[in-house]
Amino acid sequence: MSDAFKNAAEKIKTLSDAPSNDVLLKLYALYKQATEGDVQGSRPSMFDFKGAAKYDAWAKLKGTANADAEKGYIDLVNSLVG
């Protein structure tokens, strides 16, 4: 995990306005892919809407290299922070 990635993870906490749900899912997926790699386990039930959405967002990044996910996360955070 690079220093730039750690800094971006701290920067995102300073936003005054919460990003949209789509952006939050993208941030979550990129963070998880960068720190843990491909999604593991089974998809949550359809009654767990939030869990299923997070799983699906992360699963879309399957095969993405950790470094690429880190860069995507940093770039997205920087675009939100300004």
C-alpha positions in Angstrom: 0.0 0.0 0.0 1.6 3.2 -1.1 1.7 6.5 0.9 -0.4 8.2 -1.8 -3.1 5.5 -1.3 -3.0 5.9 2.5 -3.2 9.7 2.1 -6.2 9.4 -0.3 -8.0 7.1 2.3 -7.5 9.9 4.8 -8.5 12.7 2.5 -11.8 11.1 1.6 -12.9 11.4 5.2 -12.6 15.2 5.0 -15.3 15.7 2.3 -18.0 18.1 3.5 -20.7 16.6 1.3 -21.2 12.8 0.9 -20.7 11.5 -2.7 -23.5 9.8 -4.5 -24.2 6.1 -3.8 -22.6 5.2 -7.1 -19.4 7.0 -6.3 -19.4 5.4 -2.8 -19.7 2.0 -4.3 -16.9 2.7 -6.7 -14.7 3.9 -3.9 -15.5 0.8 -1.8 -14.8 -1.5 -4.7 -11.5 0.1 -5.6 -10.4 0.2 -2.0 -11.2 -3.5 -1.4 -9.6 -4.6 -4.7 -6.4 -2.6 -3.8 -6.2 -4.0 -0.3 -7.6 -7.5 -0.6 -7.6 -8.5 -4.3 -10.5 -10.2 -6.0 -13.8 -10.6 -4.2 -14.1 -13.8 -2.1 -17.1 -15.7 -0.8 -20.6 -15.9 -2.0 -22.9 -13.0 -2.9 -25.2 -11.8 -0.1 -28.9 -12.6 -0.4 -31.1 -10.4 -2.5 -32.7 -9.1 0.8 -29.3 -7.6 1.8 -29.5 -4.8 -0.8 -26.5 -2.9 0.5 -24.3 -6.0 0.9 -25.2 -7.3 -2.6 -24.5 -3.9 -4.1 -21.1 -3.7 -2.5 -20.3 -7.3 -3.5 -21.4 -6.6 -7.1 -19.3 -3.4 -7.3 -16.2 -5.2 -6.1 -16.8 -8.3 -8.3 -16.8 -6.0 -11.4 -13.1 -5.3 -10.7 -12.1 -9.0 -10.6 -8.7 -9.4 -12.2 -7.7 -5.8 -11.7 -4.2 -5.5 -10.4 -3.8 -4.1 -6.9 -1.7 -1.2 -8.2 -4.3 -0.3 -10.8 -7.0 -0.3 -8.2 -4.9 1.9 -6.0 -4.3 4.3 -8.8 -8.0 4.4 -9.6 -8.9 5.0 -6.0 -6.4 7.8 -5.7 -7.6 9.5 -8.9 -11.2 9.2 -7.8 -10.5 10.7 -4.4 -8.5 13.5 -5.9 -11.3 14.3 -8.3 -13.8 14.6 -5.4 -11.5 16.5 -3.0 -10.4 18.9 -5.7 
